[in-house]
Amino acid sequence: MNDTVDARIVELLQTIRPWFSQEDALLIDLAKHQPDARLAVAAALLESGQDKEGELLLGSIVRMGDSAQPGQAQSVFRAMIELAYRKMEQLNYDEAEDLLWRARHHEGADGQSDFSKADVSLLIAECRFGQGFIQDAIDRAEEILRKQQSDRAKPEALSRTYQQLGWFTLHKADVPASLAHMKQAMKLAPALDRELVEAGLEAEQGRDFAKAIEHYFDSIRFEI
């Protein structure tokens, strides 16, 4: 990080310091200069419902861009992803997409084992969908799927892509394709909510396909 620390961030860290235990005081001090410590503080703030302060810290890490010191690039990348998630939750898809493209091309994206460039690309497709560019979202997701299949990606990664494709194609009124994608996502998913699967089957038998697909989408569990 640059030697000159943003005065607003220093002031913010001083303001929130009393919110943390004495044991975490060192983390606050480190956050003035180290993006990994600042990222940890931001995560703690967001978890405790201090959204404004957490997002301000994430934004300050993002602004480091490529000026971060060696070894800090992955923290910048993570901040870009976390802030993009926040923007997506707020339906600010254009801002989220800009952050995701920056993350996609950032040096911190290289060597990520738990969040690949394909994952970033799929989030970009979700942003395009959120902005109303449904066919563009479908095209991007299909391209991601072809790349994943070529690279023999893990079943969970394929499941995420099929899941989004199922949702995107539903909104193109292509019910057969949507059902096929969603069921493939379910087949590859690490876990399923059986009650939602049963609800989906019941809706499908009643020919309420939109409701069935919604239940199938929600039934997929990636964290087990």
LUMGUDO-277973 format. One record per residue: residue number from 1; x, y, z of N, C-alpha, C in turn. Coordinates in pm, 1 decimal. Last residue first. Example, Ala and Ser with C-alpha at 12.3 -4.5 7.8 and 13.67 -1.06 7.14 Angstrom:
% residues 2
PT     n        npx        npy        npz       capx       capy       capz        cpx        cpy        cpz
PT     2     1285.0     -225.0      708.0     1367.0     -106.0      714.0     1290.0        3.0      787.0
PT     1     1319.0     -569.0      780.0     1230.0     -450.0      780.0     1320.0     -330.0      780.0
% end
This chain:
% residues 224
PT     n        npx        npy        npz       capx       capy       capz        cpx        cpy        cpz
PT   224    -2182.1    -2749.4      240.8    -2224.1    -2866.3      319.1    -2122.2    -2892.0      431.5
PT   223    -2288.6    -2528.8       12.1    -2212.3    -2535.3      135.4    -2265.2    -2649.5      220.0
PT   222    -2468.0    -2555.8     -195.5    -2325.1    -2565.5     -226.8    -2238.4    -2572.4     -102.5
PT   221    -2771.8    -2689.5     -276.8    -2688.7    -2647.1     -165.0    -2541.9    -2666.3     -199.7
PT   220    -3074.6    -2639.9     -439.8    -2932.0    -2670.7     -456.6    -2852.9    -2608.5     -343.0
PT   219    -3331.5    -2549.0     -417.3    -3297.9    -2675.0     -350.5    -3148.5    -2703.6     -351.3
PT   218    -3371.2    -2328.1     -572.8    -3348.5    -2307.0     -430.2    -3305.6    -2433.8     -357.0
PT   217    -3416.9    -2456.5     -820.4    -3306.3    -2360.5     -803.7    -3269.7    -2347.9     -656.0
PT   216    -3649.5    -2598.9     -764.0    -3526.7    -2671.5     -795.9    -3404.6    -2582.0     -775.4
PT   215    -3829.0    -2383.9     -727.3    -3800.4    -2476.2     -617.1    -3670.4    -2552.2     -642.1
PT   214    -3820.6    -2275.6     -987.5    -3782.9    -2192.7     -872.4    -3747.8    -2280.9     -752.5
PT   213    -3921.4    -2486.2    -1133.8    -3782.3    -2444.8    -1155.9    -3732.6    -2359.1    -1040.7
PT   212    -4184.9    -2486.7    -1035.1    -4099.1    -2604.2    -1020.3    -3952.5    -2565.9    -1032.9
PT   211    -4277.1    -2238.7    -1117.0    -4265.1    -2266.2     -973.7    -4173.5    -2385.7     -948.8
PT   210    -4271.3    -2284.0    -1394.2    -4194.2    -2173.3    -1336.2    -4172.3    -2196.4    -1186.9
PT   209    -4451.1    -2499.5    -1427.0    -4308.3    -2517.8    -1451.3    -4223.3    -2406.2    -1390.7
PT   208    -4694.7    -2647.2    -1336.1    -4653.8    -2512.5    -1297.0    -4500.9    -2510.0    -1304.9
PT   207    -4781.5    -2901.3    -1379.7    -4750.6    -2818.9    -1496.4    -4729.2    -2671.3    -1461.2
PT   206    -4792.7    -3071.1    -1172.8    -4909.3    -2985.8    -1191.7    -4893.1    -2887.9    -1306.0
PT   205    -4539.7    -3171.4    -1185.4    -4649.6    -3261.0    -1220.5    -4779.3    -3184.3    -1242.1
PT   204    -4405.5    -2945.1    -1088.4    -4383.3    -2988.1    -1226.7    -4495.7    -3080.6    -1272.7
PT   203    -4491.2    -2939.2     -823.9    -4527.1    -2828.5     -912.4    -4511.4    -2867.9    -1058.9
PT   202    -4374.0    -3179.3     -737.5    -4519.3    -3162.2     -729.7    -4565.5    -3050.9     -823.0
PT   201    -4104.4    -3119.6     -774.5    -4164.8    -3230.5     -847.9    -4317.4    -3218.0     -850.2
PT   200    -4076.3    -2909.6     -589.4    -4055.1    -2887.5     -731.7    -4118.9    -2994.9     -816.5
PT   199    -4120.3    -3041.6     -352.2    -4212.1    -2933.3     -389.8    -4199.5    -2903.4     -538.4
PT   198    -3898.9    -3210.1     -356.8    -4033.3    -3267.9     -361.4    -4136.3    -3163.4     -402.3
PT   197    -3697.9    -3014.8     -334.0    -3701.8    -3102.5     -451.4    -3841.8    -3161.7     -467.0
PT   196    -3758.1    -2913.3      -83.8    -3774.2    -2826.5     -200.5    -3776.3    -2907.8     -329.3
PT   195    -3694.7    -3137.5       69.6    -3830.3    -3082.3       73.4    -3856.2    -2993.3      -47.4
PT   194    -3419.8    -3174.8       23.6    -3515.6    -3273.0      -28.2    -3658.6    -3218.5      -27.5
PT   193    -3178.7    -2980.0      -89.7    -3284.3    -2973.4        9.9    -3398.7    -3060.3      -41.5
PT   192    -2868.4    -3136.0     -173.2    -2999.4    -3084.3     -211.5    -3090.7    -3078.2      -90.2
PT   191    -2517.3    -3109.9     -255.3    -2627.2    -3142.8     -164.0    -2755.0    -3077.6     -213.2
PT   190    -2348.1    -3067.6     -470.8    -2297.5    -3144.3     -355.9    -2406.4    -3184.9     -258.2
PT   189    -2489.1    -3117.6     -800.1    -2476.6    -3039.7     -676.6    -2424.6    -3125.5     -561.3
PT   188    -2545.3    -3261.3    -1024.1    -2404.5    -3235.8     -995.2    -2381.9    -3165.1     -861.7
PT   187    -2822.7    -3267.3    -1030.1    -2749.0    -3393.6    -1037.3    -2603.6    -3376.1     -993.3
PT   186    -2884.7    -2998.8    -1040.3    -2919.5    -3075.7     -921.5    -2840.4    -3206.3     -915.9
PT   185    -2797.9    -2939.1    -1298.0    -2736.4    -2871.2    -1183.8    -2761.9    -2948.9    -1055.3
PT   184    -2978.5    -3092.5    -1439.5    -2836.3    -3127.5    -1447.2    -2760.5    -3062.4    -1331.7
PT   183    -3206.6    -2953.3    -1378.6    -3194.9    -3090.8    -1330.8    -3049.9    -3140.5    -1340.4
PT   182    -3154.0    -2711.7    -1507.9    -3169.5    -2714.0    -1363.0    -3154.6    -2855.5    -1307.2
PT   181    -3142.6    -2786.2    -1778.9    -3025.8    -2727.5    -1712.7    -3036.1    -2741.2    -1561.1
PT   180    -3405.1    -2880.9    -1814.7    -3291.2    -2968.9    -1839.1    -3166.4    -2916.9    -1768.2
PT   179    -3559.0    -2652.7    -1760.0    -3572.4    -2772.5    -1677.2    -3451.6    -2864.6    -1692.5
PT   178    -3469.0    -2487.0    -1971.3    -3453.5    -2447.4    -1832.1    -3460.7    -2568.5    -1739.0
PT   177    -3549.5    -2624.8    -2198.5    -3406.2    -2603.3    -2173.4    -3381.9    -2569.7    -2028.1
PT   176    -3833.0    -2614.9    -2160.6    -3760.5    -2742.4    -2171.2    -3611.2    -2727.9    -2141.7
PT   175    -3881.5    -2325.8    -2147.8    -3902.7    -2413.5    -2032.7    -3828.7    -2546.8    -2045.2
PT   174    -3797.2    -2049.9    -2239.4    -3754.7    -2179.3    -2292.5    -3761.1    -2280.4    -2178.6
PT   173    -3838.0    -1787.1    -2169.9    -3956.4    -1871.4    -2194.6    -3920.0    -2002.8    -2261.6
PT   172    -3629.5    -1660.4    -2077.4    -3644.3    -1653.7    -2223.7    -3761.4    -1740.4    -2268.1
PT   171    -3629.4    -1729.0    -1819.3    -3674.5    -1593.4    -1850.3    -3669.2    -1562.5    -1999.3
PT   170    -3516.1    -1978.2    -1833.9    -3656.2    -1966.3    -1792.2    -3711.5    -1830.4    -1832.4
PT   169    -3252.7    -1917.8    -1886.7    -3335.8    -1965.3    -1997.7    -3484.2    -1965.6    -1961.9
PT   168    -3161.7    -1839.4    -1629.2    -3161.0    -1745.0    -1741.5    -3258.0    -1788.8    -1850.9
PT   167    -3190.1    -2075.9    -1481.7    -3264.2    -1956.1    -1443.4    -3273.3    -1856.8    -1558.9
PT   166    -3016.9    -2247.0    -1615.6    -3157.2    -2282.7    -1598.8    -3242.2    -2161.5    -1565.8
PT   165    -2778.3    -2109.5    -1583.8    -2834.0    -2126.3    -1718.3    -2982.0    -2162.0    -1711.5
PT   164    -2743.8    -2141.9    -1309.1    -2769.3    -2008.7    -1363.7    -2827.2    -2015.4    -1504.7
PT   163    -2706.1    -2423.3    -1303.6    -2811.8    -2359.9    -1224.7    -2846.9    -2221.6    -1281.0
PT   162    -2479.4    -2459.1    -1460.0    -2607.7    -2513.8    -1506.0    -2723.8    -2447.1    -1432.4
PT   161    -2297.7    -2332.0    -1285.5    -2322.3    -2278.3    -1418.6    -2453.7    -2329.8    -1475.2
PT   160    -2306.2    -2493.7    -1057.7    -2337.2    -2350.7    -1047.4    -2373.0    -2292.5    -1184.5
PT   159    -2221.1    -2739.3    -1165.4    -2355.4    -2725.1    -1110.7    -2396.5    -2579.1    -1102.3
PT   158    -1955.3    -2691.0    -1225.7    -2049.5    -2714.8    -1334.8    -2193.4    -2695.3    -1287.6
PT   157    -1860.3    -2672.5     -964.4    -1847.9    -2557.6    -1054.4    -1945.2    -2570.7    -1171.4
PT   156    -1915.2    -2931.3     -871.0    -1979.0    -2816.4     -806.9    -1974.3    -2693.0     -897.0
PT   155    -1748.5    -3099.3    -1033.7    -1895.0    -3103.1    -1045.0    -1963.9    -2980.9     -984.5
PT   154    -1464.2    -2920.0    -1168.8    -1527.9    -2998.4    -1063.3    -1679.7    -2993.1    -1078.3
PT   153    -1380.3    -2931.0    -1521.9    -1403.4    -2862.6    -1395.1    -1473.1    -2953.9    -1295.4
PT   152    -1244.4    -2992.5    -1765.3    -1284.7    -3095.5    -1668.9    -1300.4    -3035.7    -1529.0
PT   151    -1208.8    -2806.1    -1956.4    -1105.8    -2811.9    -1851.8    -1135.4    -2917.7    -1745.5
PT   150    -1439.2    -2840.2    -2105.2    -1310.2    -2864.7    -2168.5    -1199.6    -2883.9    -2065.1
PT   149    -1625.4    -2757.7    -1917.9    -1628.6    -2895.8    -1964.7    -1496.6    -2934.5    -2029.6
PT   148    -1551.8    -2487.9    -1895.7    -1544.1    -2576.0    -1779.5    -1541.9    -2722.6    -1821.3
PT   147    -1609.5    -2398.8    -2154.7    -1471.7    -2391.8    -2103.2    -1455.5    -2486.0    -1984.1
PT   146    -1885.6    -2439.7    -2163.3    -1798.6    -2507.8    -2260.2    -1654.2    -2509.9    -2210.7
PT   145    -1962.4    -2263.3    -1955.4    -1986.0    -2407.5    -1943.5    -1897.3    -2485.8    -2039.5
PT   144    -1895.6    -2014.7    -2063.6    -1830.1    -2060.9    -1941.6    -1843.1    -2212.2    -1928.5
PT   143    -2078.8    -2011.3    -2275.2    -1934.9    -2008.0    -2303.9    -1855.4    -2057.6    -2183.2
PT   142    -2316.3    -2006.2    -2131.7    -2288.2    -2120.2    -2219.8    -2139.9    -2126.7    -2254.6
PT   141    -2291.1    -1756.7    -2008.6    -2295.2    -1877.9    -1926.6    -2264.9    -2001.5    -2010.6
PT   140    -2300.3    -1588.2    -2233.5    -2181.6    -1590.6    -2148.8    -2177.2    -1718.5    -2065.6
PT   139    -2558.2    -1641.3    -2330.7    -2440.7    -1665.0    -2415.8    -2313.4    -1676.9    -2331.9
PT   138    -2714.4    -1556.9    -2112.7    -2717.3    -1696.2    -2157.5    -2592.6    -1729.3    -2238.1
PT   137    -2654.1    -1282.7    -2109.3    -2624.7    -1365.5    -1992.5    -2619.5    -1513.2    -2030.8
PT   136    -2755.3    -1210.8    -2357.7    -2612.1    -1194.4    -2332.5    -2570.6    -1280.4    -2213.3
PT   135    -3025.1    -1256.1    -2311.3    -2954.7    -1339.2    -2409.2    -2804.6    -1329.4    -2391.9
PT   134    -3076.0    -1055.6    -2113.6    -3091.2    -1197.7    -2083.7    -3014.9    -1285.5    -2181.8
PT   133    -3022.0     -789.3    -1986.9    -2960.3     -843.0    -2109.1    -2957.8     -996.1    -2098.3
PT   132    -3107.8     -682.8    -1748.0    -3207.8     -708.5    -1851.1    -3153.1     -763.6    -1980.4
PT   131    -2937.5     -666.4    -1542.1    -2957.4     -542.5    -1617.4    -3057.5     -560.7    -1731.6
PT   130    -2924.6     -927.6    -1460.6    -2988.4     -831.1    -1373.2    -3017.2     -698.9    -1441.0
PT   129    -2771.5    -1032.8    -1669.6    -2910.1    -1074.5    -1652.9    -2986.2     -972.7    -1568.8
PT   128    -2530.6     -911.3    -1607.0    -2594.5     -882.4    -1736.1    -2742.5     -919.4    -1730.9
PT   127    -2484.8    -1031.9    -1359.9    -2504.3     -887.1    -1367.7    -2571.9     -847.8    -1498.9
PT   126    -2446.9    -1294.9    -1438.4    -2559.6    -1262.2    -1351.6    -2589.5    -1112.7    -1353.7
PT   125    -2209.3    -1263.3    -1581.2    -2330.5    -1304.8    -1652.6    -2455.0    -1274.0    -1569.8
PT   124    -2044.8    -1204.3    -1366.2    -2066.6    -1102.4    -1469.7    -2191.9    -1135.4    -1549.9
PT   123    -2048.9    -1451.0    -1241.2    -2108.8    -1335.6    -1172.6    -2134.8    -1222.0    -1270.6
PT   122    -1904.5    -1591.8    -1430.3    -2044.2    -1628.4    -1407.8    -2117.0    -1517.0    -1332.6
PT   121    -1654.2    -1472.1    -1404.3    -1727.5    -1458.1    -1530.5    -1874.9    -1491.8    -1513.7
PT   120    -1583.5    -1563.4    -1151.9    -1601.6    -1420.0    -1175.1    -1685.1    -1397.8    -1300.8
PT   119    -1561.3    -1834.9    -1207.5    -1658.5    -1789.5    -1108.1    -1688.1    -1640.9    -1126.3
PT   118    -1349.7    -1828.2    -1385.3    -1481.0    -1872.8    -1434.1    -1590.9    -1830.4    -1337.3
PT   117    -1144.6    -1759.1    -1218.0    -1188.7    -1659.8    -1315.6    -1323.6    -1697.9    -1375.7
PT   116    -1235.1    -1897.9     -891.8    -1165.1    -1893.8    -1020.0    -1214.9    -1779.9    -1108.6
PT   115    -1178.2    -1946.5     -581.6    -1264.4    -1855.1     -656.7    -1195.0    -1825.8     -789.4
PT   114     -996.5    -2113.4     -468.2    -1135.7    -2128.1     -425.3    -1230.5    -2031.3     -493.9
PT   113     -749.0    -2053.3     -572.4     -792.4    -2192.7     -575.5     -940.5    -2207.8     -544.6
PT   112     -585.5    -1820.0     -763.8     -696.3    -1838.9     -670.5     -748.0    -1981.8     -682.5
PT   111     -392.7    -1769.2     -953.2     -356.5    -1854.9     -840.8     -465.8    -1872.9     -737.5
PT   110     -503.3    -1449.4    -1034.0     -417.4    -1562.3    -1069.0     -381.6    -1641.7     -943.3
PT   109     -625.6    -1232.2     -928.3     -711.1    -1343.2     -970.6     -629.7    -1467.5    -1003.7
PT   108     -441.1    -1035.5     -886.5     -478.4    -1116.1     -771.6     -568.1    -1233.1     -806.5
PT   107     -428.6     -893.6    -1119.3     -326.4     -996.1    -1097.9     -360.1    -1085.9     -979.5
PT   106     -746.4     -853.3    -1277.7     -649.4     -815.5    -1175.2     -551.1     -928.9    -1150.9
PT   105     -951.6     -916.7    -1443.6     -821.9     -886.1    -1506.3     -714.2     -850.0    -1404.4
PT   104    -1161.2     -959.3    -1268.4    -1130.2    -1062.5    -1368.7     -991.6    -1042.7    -1427.8
PT   103    -1178.9     -717.5    -1133.5    -1129.9     -835.6    -1062.6    -1084.5     -943.1    -1161.0
PT   102    -1287.7     -562.5    -1336.7    -1157.6     -526.2    -1280.5    -1096.1     -644.5    -1208.2
PT   101    -1527.5     -697.2    -1366.9    -1433.6     -694.3    -1479.0    -1293.7     -656.3    -1430.4
PT   100    -1636.2     -644.4    -1114.2    -1604.7     -782.1    -1152.7    -1509.4     -787.6    -1271.1
PT    99    -1678.9     -368.3    -1116.6    -1587.5     -426.4    -1018.4    -1543.3     -566.1    -1059.9
PT    98    -1871.0     -358.0    -1322.2    -1743.0     -287.9    -1336.6    -1639.5     -344.7    -1240.2
PT    97    -2079.3     -502.2    -1204.3    -2012.2     -554.8    -1323.5    -1877.0     -489.0    -1345.1
PT    96    -2153.1     -331.1     -995.2    -2100.6     -464.9     -966.2    -2024.2     -519.9    -1085.6
PT    95    -2253.3     -114.7    -1137.0    -2135.1      -96.5    -1052.9    -2070.8     -230.9    -1022.2
PT    94    -2471.3     -245.2    -1257.7    -2369.5     -182.3    -1341.3    -2240.8     -160.4    -1262.6
PT    93    -2630.3     -337.8    -1046.1    -2559.3     -433.7    -1130.3    -2452.2     -370.8    -1217.3
PT    92    -2741.1     -288.6     -777.0    -2656.8     -195.5     -852.3    -2566.3     -277.7     -945.0
PT    91    -2885.8     -441.7     -602.6    -2934.7     -430.5     -740.2    -2861.1     -324.1     -820.0
PT    90    -2769.6     -502.1     -368.8    -2839.1     -373.5     -372.7    -2898.3     -344.1     -510.6
PT    89    -2640.3     -732.1     -437.5    -2749.1     -742.1     -340.7    -2834.4     -615.4     -339.1
PT    88    -2445.2     -617.1     -600.4    -2547.0     -703.3     -659.6    -2666.1     -718.0     -566.2
PT    87    -2290.6     -485.8     -410.5    -2360.9     -407.0     -511.4    -2470.5     -489.3     -578.9
PT    86    -2189.4     -705.3     -271.1    -2272.4     -606.8     -202.3    -2354.5     -526.4     -302.3
PT    85    -2036.8     -827.0     -471.7    -2150.0     -898.4     -412.3    -2245.4     -800.6     -344.6
PT    84    -1843.3     -625.7     -500.2    -1933.7     -656.6     -611.9    -2056.6     -731.5     -561.9
PT    83    -1710.8     -650.0     -259.9    -1785.9     -526.9     -284.9    -1883.4     -547.0     -400.9
PT    82    -1596.2     -903.1     -297.1    -1689.7     -880.8     -185.8    -1773.6     -755.6     -208.9
PT    81    -1431.3     -855.7     -521.3    -1538.2     -954.7     -526.4    -1641.9     -928.2     -418.2
PT    80    -1256.0     -660.6     -422.1    -1335.3     -633.8     -542.1    -1455.3     -728.1     -549.3
PT    79    -1139.4     -801.4     -212.5    -1219.5     -683.1     -182.3    -1309.2     -647.9     -300.6
PT    78     -998.4     -995.1     -354.8    -1107.4    -1035.1     -266.6    -1199.5     -917.9     -233.5
PT    77     -805.7     -829.8     -481.7     -900.0     -909.2     -560.2    -1021.6     -947.1     -475.9
PT    76     -668.8     -741.0     -256.2     -737.6     -644.5     -342.1     -843.4     -715.7     -426.0
PT    75     -564.5     -981.7     -170.8     -655.8     -909.3      -82.2     -734.8     -805.1     -161.1
PT    74     -395.1    -1043.1     -380.6     -512.1    -1128.5     -359.5     -612.5    -1063.0     -265.1
PT    73     -193.5     -851.9     -358.6     -285.3     -845.9     -472.6     -410.5     -929.7     -448.8
PT    72        4.0     -863.1     -176.1     -121.1     -804.0     -131.4     -229.2     -806.1     -239.2
PT    71      235.3     -954.8     -285.9      175.0    -1035.8     -182.2       41.9     -984.8     -132.8
PT    70      374.1     -634.5     -343.2      374.7     -778.1     -372.3      318.6     -858.2     -254.3
PT    69      137.7     -365.0     -277.1      269.1     -425.6     -271.2      260.8     -574.4     -303.8
PT    68      -86.0     -203.7     -504.0      -59.8     -280.0     -382.3       77.1     -345.6     -390.2
PT    67     -149.8      -92.7     -738.9      -42.0      -27.8     -664.7       -9.3     -100.7     -535.1
PT    66     -364.8     -182.3     -874.8     -238.6     -251.8     -899.9     -121.6     -191.0     -824.7
PT    65     -591.5      -88.3     -629.1     -570.5     -139.1     -764.2     -443.2     -219.0     -776.7
PT    64     -672.3       64.5     -418.9     -528.9       35.7     -430.3     -494.8      -16.8     -569.4
PT    63     -944.4       63.3     -428.0     -875.8      177.8     -487.9     -725.3      159.5     -495.2
PT    62    -1006.7     -160.6     -276.4    -1023.2     -166.0     -421.9     -945.6      -53.5     -488.6
PT    61     -970.8      -55.4      -21.9     -880.2     -160.6      -70.2     -886.1     -168.6     -222.2
PT    60    -1181.4      123.4      -11.3    -1045.3      175.7        2.2     -941.4       73.1      -43.3
PT    59    -1399.7      -47.2      -29.3    -1372.3       46.4     -137.7    -1231.4      100.9     -131.9
PT    58    -1384.3     -173.2      220.9    -1366.1     -250.6       98.0    -1329.5     -159.4      -18.2
PT    57    -1441.8       50.1      383.1    -1311.4      -15.0      391.6    -1284.2      -99.9      266.9
PT    56    -1703.4      101.0      302.7    -1601.1      205.2      287.5    -1461.3      144.8      292.8
PT    55    -1829.9     -133.6      381.7    -1816.0     -105.3      238.2    -1713.7        4.7      212.5
PT    54    -1816.8     -104.4      660.6    -1753.1     -217.1      594.0    -1730.5     -191.0      446.8
PT    53    -1972.5      126.0      700.2    -1830.4      127.0      735.9    -1755.2       13.7      666.1
PT    52    -2222.7       32.9      606.8    -2159.4      152.9      550.8    -2009.9      152.3      576.6
PT    51    -2281.4     -196.1      768.9    -2261.8     -205.4      624.5    -2185.4      -86.1      567.4
PT    50    -2266.1     -346.1     1025.5    -2213.1     -211.3     1000.9    -2177.0     -200.3      852.2
PT    49    -2337.1     -605.9     1082.1    -2440.7     -515.3     1034.3    -2396.2     -372.8     1011.9
PT    48    -2141.0     -781.4     1141.5    -2211.3     -724.6     1255.9    -2316.6     -621.4     1214.7
PT    47    -2037.5     -837.0      894.1    -2103.8     -945.6      965.6    -2186.4     -892.0     1082.9
PT    46    -1915.4     -596.6      837.2    -2031.0     -638.8      758.1    -2109.1     -748.1      828.9
PT    45    -1705.7     -603.2     1025.6    -1805.7     -496.7     1027.9    -1932.1     -538.9      953.5
PT    44    -1560.1     -824.7      942.6    -1618.8     -823.1     1076.6    -1728.9     -717.8     1087.0
PT    43    -1478.3     -739.2      689.5    -1563.8     -857.8      701.8    -1633.1     -860.6      837.5
PT    42    -1312.8     -524.0      761.3    -1433.2     -500.8      681.2    -1530.3     -617.1      694.1
PT    41    -1108.8     -662.6      891.9    -1189.8     -566.9      967.3    -1321.8     -540.7      893.7
PT    40    -1007.3     -806.2      675.6    -1060.8     -877.8      791.1    -1150.6     -786.7      874.8
PT    39     -917.4     -596.8      516.4    -1020.7     -685.8      464.6    -1086.7     -762.6      578.7
PT    38     -714.9     -498.9      675.7     -831.5     -413.4      650.1     -947.7     -496.4      597.7
PT    37     -535.2     -708.5      658.5     -593.5     -675.3      788.1     -719.6     -590.6      769.9
PT    36     -479.3     -690.8      386.0     -536.4     -815.0      438.3     -600.3     -791.8      574.5
PT    35     -369.2     -432.6      352.7     -502.0     -463.2      297.9     -562.7     -591.3      350.8
PT    34     -211.9     -240.3      593.0     -212.9     -373.0      532.5     -353.1     -408.9      482.7
PT    33     -239.0       10.3      714.3     -138.2       -8.1      609.4     -146.9     -140.2      534.4
PT    32     -446.4        5.4      890.8     -409.0      134.8      833.3     -317.0      117.3      713.0
PT    31     -461.0     -246.5      994.8     -550.2     -214.5      884.0     -519.1      -79.5      821.0
PT    30     -302.2     -244.4     1218.4     -246.8     -302.8     1096.4     -329.7     -264.2      973.9
PT    29     -487.8     -134.5     1397.9     -364.9      -61.1     1364.9     -304.2     -113.1     1234.6
PT    28     -677.2     -340.7     1404.6     -717.4     -207.8     1359.6     -594.8     -126.5     1318.5
PT    27     -521.0     -543.3     1515.5     -573.6     -560.2     1379.5     -616.5     -426.0     1321.2
PT    26     -481.5     -447.1     1772.9     -366.6     -455.6     1682.7     -412.0     -467.7     1538.4
PT    25     -734.5     -482.5     1883.4     -683.6     -346.4     1860.9     -566.8     -346.3     1763.3
PT    24     -830.2     -723.7     1957.6     -834.9     -692.7     1814.4     -781.2     -553.8     1781.9
PT    23     -814.7     -720.8     2232.3     -733.2     -818.1     2159.3     -725.7     -786.6     2010.7
PT    22    -1007.6     -540.2     2301.7     -867.4     -500.3     2318.1     -775.7     -593.7     2240.9
PT    21    -1267.9     -553.1     2048.8    -1207.5     -588.4     2177.3    -1062.4     -542.0     2182.0
PT    20    -1427.1     -277.7     1881.8    -1354.0     -404.3     1883.8    -1293.3     -428.2     2021.0
PT    19    -1527.0      -31.1     1895.8    -1623.7     -136.6     1868.7    -1560.5     -275.3     1881.4
PT    18    -1318.6      149.3     1918.0    -1387.8      109.0     2042.2    -1488.4       -3.8     2021.7
PT    17    -1256.1      173.8     1634.1    -1167.9      101.0     1726.4    -1239.1       60.7     1855.9
PT    16    -1404.2      333.7     1471.9    -1455.8      199.2     1499.0    -1371.8      121.8     1599.7
PT    15    -1251.5      568.7     1463.2    -1389.8      572.5     1510.1    -1439.1      434.3     1551.2
PT    14    -1013.7      487.0     1351.4    -1011.9      539.4     1487.3    -1152.2      540.2     1547.5
PT    13    -1107.4      421.6     1101.0    -1051.2      316.4     1184.9    -1044.1      361.1     1330.8
PT    12    -1184.3      675.8     1010.0    -1283.6      570.2     1024.7    -1233.0      461.3     1118.4
PT    11     -936.7      804.3     1001.2    -1040.7      855.1     1089.6    -1147.4      748.0     1115.0
PT    10     -815.1      650.9      804.1     -755.3      656.9      936.9     -860.1      702.6     1038.4
PT     9     -984.4      712.9      593.3     -979.8      575.1      641.9     -918.3      569.7      781.1
PT     8     -931.8      980.2      554.4    -1067.9      938.9      589.1    -1071.1      798.0      645.0
PT     7     -668.5      984.5      477.5     -703.5     1039.2      609.3     -842.6      996.2      652.5
PT     6     -501.8      723.6      332.4     -618.9      808.9      319.5     -662.7      854.0      458.7
PT     5     -154.1      729.6      375.3     -279.4      662.9      405.9     -393.1      763.1      395.6
PT     4      126.4      701.0      197.2       27.6      800.3      234.2     -107.8      731.6      252.6
PT     3      252.9      474.1      108.6      286.5      521.9      241.2      185.2      623.7      290.9
PT     2       40.3      234.6      -56.4      114.5      358.0      -56.2      140.0      403.3       86.5
PT     1       83.2     -119.9        0.0        0.0        0.0        0.0       85.7      123.5        0.0
% end
